[in-house]
Amino acid sequence: MRVLITGGAGFVGSHLAEAFLQRGDEVTVLDAGTDHKVCHLLAQPRFRFVRGSVLDNKVLDWLVGEADLIYHLAAVVGVEHYVSNPLKVLQVNVNGTQNVLRAAFGHGCKVVFGSTSEVYGRNGRVPWGEDDDRVLGSTRVDRWCYATSKAVGEHFCFAYHRLGLPVTVLRFFNVYGPRLDSLCSGRVVSVFLGQALRQEPITVTGDGTQTRCFTYIADCIRATVAAGVQTGTEGEIFNIGTDVETKIVDLARLIVKLTGSCSEIRFVSHAELYGSRYEDVPRRVPDVSKMRKILRVEAMTPLAEGLRHTIAWFRAQGVEQTGAAVGYAFGS
Ligand code: UDP
C-alpha cells in the first residue's frame, strides 16, 4: 500500500511513517518543516520526504494521485502558537484540510484526519463520548482558535463523506513520547522534562489540579494504523488515548522523581505563561470504548513507563548539554 502522511515529519507523523514502513508499505511524507524527525528513515527505499505545504494544491494533487491511503496530520499545533499566531493556525489548519479533502475526493482516496481532544473544549461532563458536545469559550480568547479550526476540519470531513469520500476522524488525547517537541517548549511533557533535566523550577499553572490523559505514542500509533487499514471505520470519529487521568501537579512530581532532578515545583498563573488570551481546560478525559471495540486497541502503557522511554530519548540527544532537541510547529 502507498501511504501519504501530511505533516509526516512531525511527532505523531514520524512514528506513523515508521509503523507503515515496518508493515512493508510505501510511505510519502509531505511536510513544510525540516526532516529532523524522519532523518533516520531517509535512506529507506520505500520512504520519500517531500518538503511542501498543504496550502500548495499542485503538490497535493500530485501526491494524492499516487496514494492509496492518506493521513492528514499537517497542522499548526501547540498552545504557544494558538495565542501568538492565531491567523497562521486558522489558515493552515482550515485551508490545508480543505485542500487535502478536495484532492482526495478528486482521486477517491481514503483520508484519516488527525483531529484533537481540544474540540471538546471545557465540557465539564467527562468522560467524553465521540458525540458529546463541544464547549468552547469566546472567539476573543485565542486559545480556542485551534479547537475551532479542527472542528471545521471535521465538518469538512463529514461533508465530503456525504458525497462518498471514505474518511475517518481521530481525536488524539495528549500524546507524548520520543521526538515530542523541543525541550522546554511545546506541550507540557516536553516543558516539564526540559525544566527537570536542567534543574530549573517546574512551572505548574494554576493550582495544578487540572487533568489530562497522557497517551504514549506507541499506543496512539497502533490505533491510528488500525483506523486507516481497517474497513468499517469510514464516517466515524474515534477518541484515541487512555482514560487514565493525571493531575498536572502529579505529572510534575513524577517527572522530578523519574529524572532524579532537584527542581522545585513553582506554581504560576496562566497569564504569566500565556498572557491574557488563554483559558485552561480543567479536565480532559475520553470515553475510549469505541476505540477498544472497533479498532481493538487498548492504550496500555503506564505513564511512568512511557515517561522513562521519553526521558531516555531526550537524554540520548544530549539535550542537557546543548539545550535543544528537534522540534517545530508543523506536525501533529
Ligand atoms: N502547563 C503547565 N505548565 C507549563 C505548560 C503547561 O502547568 O509550563 C499546563 C497547561 O496549563 C495545561 C496542561 O499543562 O493545564 C497541558 O498543557 P499543554 O500545553 O500540554 O496542552 P493542552 O493539553 O492544554 O492542550
Residues whose N, C-alpha, C, O or C-beta is under 5 A from the ligand:
A	BS01	UDP	V79 G186 R187 V188 V191 T203 V204 T205 Q210 I248 D280 V281
